[in-house]
Amino acid sequence: MARILVTGGAGYIGSHTLRHLIAAGHEPVVLDDLSAGHRAAVPNGVALVEASIADRAKVAAALAEHRPEAVIHFAGSIEAGESMTDPGRFYANNLVAGLALLDVLVTSAASGPPVPVVFSSTAAVYGDPASVPISEDAPKAPTNVYGETKLAFERVLHAYDHAYGMRYVCLRYFNACGAAPDATIGADHRMKTHLLTMAMLAALGQRDAVLVMGTDYPTPDGTGIRDYIHVDDLAAAHVLAIDALFGGAPSTAYNVGVGKGFSVQEVLDAVDRVVGRPVPRRIGPRRDGDPARLVADSTRIQRELGWKPHYTELDPIVATAWRWHSTHPQGFGD
């Protein structure tokens, strides 16, 4: 068993990862300022340090008190569309605050290298790829500020490994979705630009319609195509990455996706089937910085870490999301 500091552990993916860490025998400690996360998402018995990763003193105190053997770093800003209208916040949260965290990890290392880090990265580092599925070696050319900040932090980790021996794994997520099968945690309503969340809110009557952002992409039905990965499959990848680092694995990056793409239209059709009625839709313009297709080649993580997605079709993923939203119509406010 190892003690793992989980920054942003009260958030959507972080809270699901906490459960997987506990099931694997690890002891997570959460560091989260609760600006986007929820105290109710943290399991009973898990220590919660309410602080920002930018607060060096509080991070140093948390490291001194809990002495983690590794860090999983989720904390940061995540909305790609917002990154194009508020870039300063994304650079501050995803890069500057992340640098503060790494510097404290370096200075807190009593002897030898700092503890290893698993970083919550994104497929947005690839931008609009020349071909799909996308391998880890594909060119990195982000089309939005969100992807730029994540790629910049990946490069910082590479430099810190070279300078200080800080080993890391970057997990490049594709489209995280779904909820815990027991419907006790899921995506809260603050994630309002995520397609599946918007569809759930429309199905609940909390939105007048789902906004379909662009129907003129060069795809079969004109809507954007994404690789939708269930949040539990994504959480499992973090545990495997941590265990690999504990086993001495070198620093690397992995794509985490199912390996098949579904269009916005296909996702909404699946929501209609699961909910049992049509969800109203409204057509809008493309969102600035959105590529037409993002589909993962995740053979590397499957081959090297033994990871395999359990959810590979839309309807079962959507069903878990609907169970969460229909039983928690106000999110964690319920």
C-alpha positions in Angstrom: 0.0 0.0 0.0 1.2 3.5 -0.8 0.1 6.9 0.1 -0.8 9.0 -2.9 -1.5 12.8 -3.0 -4.3 13.5 -5.4 -4.6 17.1 -6.5 -8.1 17.9 -7.7 -9.3 14.7 -6.1 -12.7 16.1 -5.3 -13.4 16.7 -9.0 -15.0 14.4 -11.6 -12.2 12.2 -12.7 -10.3 12.6 -9.5 -13.1 11.3 -7.3 -13.6 8.2 -9.4 -9.8 7.6 -9.3 -9.9 7.8 -5.5 -12.2 4.8 -5.4 -9.9 2.8 -7.7 -6.8 3.7 -5.6 -8.6 2.5 -2.5 -9.7 -0.7 -4.2 -6.1 -1.3 -5.2 -4.9 -1.0 -1.6 -3.5 2.5 -1.8 -4.2 5.4 0.6 -5.2 8.6 -1.2 -4.9 12.0 0.3 -6.8 14.8 -1.5 -5.6 18.3 -2.1 -8.3 20.4 -3.6 -9.4 24.0 -3.2 -13.0 23.0 -4.0 -13.4 25.7 -6.6 -14.7 23.1 -9.0 -14.7 19.9 -6.9 -17.1 18.7 -4.2 -16.4 17.6 -0.7 -19.2 15.1 -1.0 -17.3 13.4 -3.8 -14.5 12.4 -1.5 -15.0 9.0 0.2 -15.4 8.9 4.0 -12.1 8.4 5.7 -10.0 10.0 2.9 -8.1 13.0 4.2 -8.9 16.3 2.4 -6.5 19.2 2.5 -8.5 22.3 1.3 -5.8 24.3 -0.6 -4.7 25.4 -4.0 -1.7 23.9 -5.6 -0.5 27.4 -6.1 -0.2 27.9 -2.3 3.3 26.6 -1.8 3.2 26.9 2.0 0.0 24.8 2.3 1.3 22.2 -0.3 4.6 21.9 1.6 2.7 21.5 4.9 0.5 18.8 3.3 3.6 16.9 2.0 5.3 17.2 5.5 2.2 15.9 7.2 1.1 13.1 4.9 4.5 12.1 3.2 3.0 10.8 0.0 5.0 8.4 -2.1 3.5 9.7 -5.4 1.3 12.4 -6.8 -1.6 12.2 -9.2 -2.1 15.7 -10.6 -5.7 16.5 -11.8 -6.0 20.1 -10.5 -6.5 22.7 -13.3 -8.9 24.4 -15.7 -10.5 22.1 -18.2 -13.0 23.8 -20.6 -11.4 24.1 -24.0 -13.9 26.7 -25.2 -13.3 28.9 -22.2 -9.6 28.7 -22.7 -10.0 30.7 -25.9 -11.8 33.6 -24.2 -9.9 33.5 -20.9 -6.4 32.3 -21.7 -4.8 34.0 -18.7 -6.7 31.8 -16.2 -5.7 28.7 -18.0 -2.0 29.6 -18.1 -2.2 30.6 -14.4 -4.0 27.4 -13.3 -2.5 24.8 -15.6 1.1 26.0 -15.9 2.0 28.6 -13.3 0.2 26.8 -10.4 1.5 23.5 -11.7 5.1 24.7 -11.6 4.5 25.8 -8.0 3.4 22.3 -7.2 6.5 20.7 -8.8 8.9 23.1 -7.2 7.5 22.2 -3.8 7.9 18.5 -4.6 11.5 19.1 -5.6 12.4 21.1 -2.5 10.5 18.7 -0.2 12.5 15.7 -1.3 14.6 14.8 1.7 17.1 12.8 -0.3 17.2 11.4 -3.8 14.7 12.3 -6.6 11.2 13.8 -5.9 8.2 11.5 -5.8 6.9 10.4 -9.2 3.9 12.2 -10.8 1.0 11.0 -12.9 -0.3 13.9 -14.9 -3.9 14.5 -16.2 -3.1 15.5 -19.8 -5.3 15.6 -22.8 -5.8 14.6 -26.5 -6.0 18.4 -27.1 -2.2 18.4 -27.3 -2.5 16.9 -30.8 -4.7 19.6 -32.2 -6.4 18.8 -35.5 -4.6 15.5 -36.4 -3.6 14.7 -40.0 -4.9 11.1 -39.5 -6.8 9.0 -36.9 -6.4 7.0 -34.8 -3.8 9.2 -33.1 -0.6 7.6 -31.7 1.5 9.1 -29.0 4.2 10.0 -31.5 1.8 12.1 -33.7 2.7 15.8 -34.0 1.7 18.1 -31.2 -0.1 21.2 -32.5 -2.8 22.3 -30.1 -5.7 24.3 -31.6 -6.8 25.8 -28.3 -5.2 27.3 -25.2 -6.3 24.4 -23.0 -4.2 22.0 -25.1 -1.3 24.5 -25.2 -1.1 24.7 -21.4 -1.3 20.9 -21.0 1.4 20.4 -23.6 3.6 23.1 -21.9 3.2 21.2 -18.6 4.2 17.9 -20.2 7.4 19.6 -21.4 8.0 20.9 -17.9 7.7 17.4 -16.5 10.2 16.2 -19.2 12.7 19.0 -18.1 12.2 18.2 -14.4 12.9 14.5 -15.0 16.1 15.5 -16.7 17.1 18.0 -14.0 15.9 16.3 -10.8 15.0 12.7 -11.7 11.2 13.3 -11.3 9.7 10.4 -13.2 6.2 10.9 -14.6 3.5 9.4 -16.7 1.3 11.8 -18.8 -2.1 10.3 -19.5 -3.7 12.0 -22.6 -7.4 11.6 -22.1 -9.9 11.6 -24.9 -13.5 12.4 -24.0 -14.2 11.3 -20.4 -17.8 10.6 -19.7 -20.2 8.4 -17.7 -20.5 7.9 -14.0 -19.9 5.3 -11.3 -22.2 2.3 -12.0 -23.7 2.6 -8.5 -24.7 6.2 -9.3 -23.2 7.7 -6.2 -20.7 10.0 -8.0 -20.7 11.5 -11.4 -20.3 14.7 -13.4 -21.7 17.7 -11.5 -23.5 20.4 -13.4 -20.5 22.8 -13.4 -19.3 20.8 -16.4 -21.9 22.4 -18.5 -20.1 22.5 -21.9 -19.6 18.7 -21.9 -21.9 17.2 -24.4 -23.2 14.3 -22.4 -23.8 16.5 -19.3 -25.7 19.0 -21.5 -27.8 16.2 -22.9 -28.6 14.9 -19.4 -29.6 18.4 -18.3 -31.9 18.8 -21.3 -33.4 15.4 -20.6 -34.2 16.6 -17.1 -35.7 19.8 -18.4 -33.0 21.9 -16.8 -31.9 23.2 -20.2 -34.2 24.0 -23.1 -32.0 22.1 -25.6 -28.6 20.6 -26.2 -26.4 23.0 -28.2 -24.8 21.1 -31.2 -21.7 23.2 -31.9 -21.2 22.8 -35.6 -22.8 20.6 -38.2 -20.4 21.4 -41.1 -17.4 19.4 -40.1 -15.9 17.0 -42.7 -17.5 14.0 -41.1 -20.3 11.7 -42.3 -23.1 13.6 -40.5 -21.3 16.9 -40.2 -20.8 16.8 -36.4 -17.5 16.4 -34.6 -16.3 12.9 -33.8 -14.7 12.0 -30.5 -13.4 9.0 -28.6 -15.7 8.6 -25.6 -14.0 6.8 -22.6 -15.9 5.9 -19.5 -14.5 7.6 -16.4 -14.0 4.3 -14.5 -11.8 3.0 -17.4 -9.9 6.3 -17.2 -9.5 6.0 -13.4 -8.2 2.5 -13.7 -5.4 3.8 -16.1 -4.2 6.1 -13.3 -3.7 3.2 -10.9 -1.8 1.2 -13.5 0.4 4.2 -14.2 1.2 4.7 -10.5 2.0 1.0 -10.1 4.3 1.2 -13.1 6.2 4.1 -11.7 6.6 2.3 -8.4 8.0 -0.6 -10.3 10.7 1.6 -11.8 9.1 2.4 -15.2 10.7 5.3 -17.1 8.8 8.5 -17.8 6.4 8.4 -20.7 3.0 9.4 -22.1 0.0 7.3 -23.0 -3.2 7.9 -24.9 -6.2 6.7 -23.0 -9.2 6.1 -25.2 -11.4 3.3 -26.6 -10.0 3.5 -30.1 -13.3 4.2 -31.9 -15.1 7.5 -32.6 -18.7 8.6 -32.3 -20.2 11.8 -33.6 -22.2 14.3 -31.6 -25.3 13.1 -33.5 -24.6 9.5 -32.5 -24.1 10.4 -28.9 -27.4 12.3 -28.8 -29.2 9.4 -30.5 -27.8 7.1 -27.8 -29.2 9.5 -25.1 -32.6 9.4 -26.8 -32.5 5.6 -26.6 -31.4 5.4 -23.0 -33.7 8.1 -21.7 -36.6 6.8 -23.8 -37.6 10.1 -25.5 -36.0 12.6 -27.8 -33.8 15.2 -26.2 -34.3 18.7 -27.8 -31.4 20.0 -29.8 -30.3 23.4 -31.1 -27.8 24.0 -33.8 -25.0 26.5 -33.2 -21.7 27.5 -34.8 -18.5 25.6 -34.3 -16.6 26.2 -31.1 -13.3 28.0 -31.7 -10.4 25.5 -31.6 -12.4 22.3 -32.0 -10.9 19.7 -34.3 -13.2 17.6 -36.5 -12.0 14.1 -35.3 -10.1 12.9 -32.2 -9.8 9.1 -31.9 -7.1 7.4 -29.8 -4.6 4.7 -30.7 -4.2 3.3 -27.2 -2.3 0.2 -28.1 0.8 1.4 -26.2 -0.9 1.6 -22.7 -2.6 -1.7 -23.4 0.6 -3.4 -24.4 2.8 -1.9 -21.7 0.5 -1.6 -18.7 -2.2 -4.1 -19.5 -5.0 -1.6 -19.5 -8.1 -2.4 -21.4 -11.4 -0.5 -21.6 -14.5 -2.2 -20.3 -16.9 0.2 -21.8 -16.6 0.3 -25.6 -20.1 1.2 -26.7 -22.2 4.3 -26.2 -25.4 3.0 -24.7 -23.8 1.4 -21.6 -21.8 4.6 -21.0 -24.8 6.8 -21.4 -26.8 4.6 -19.1 -24.4 5.1 -16.2 -24.5 8.9 -16.8 -28.4 8.8 -16.8 -28.5 6.8 -13.6 -26.4 9.5 -11.9 -28.2 12.5 -13.3 -31.7 11.2 -12.9 -31.1 10.3 -9.2 -29.1 13.4 -8.5 -30.8 16.1 -10.6 -29.0 18.8 -8.6 -25.6 17.1 -8.7 -23.9 17.0 -5.4 -26.4 19.6 -4.2 -28.7 16.7 -3.6 
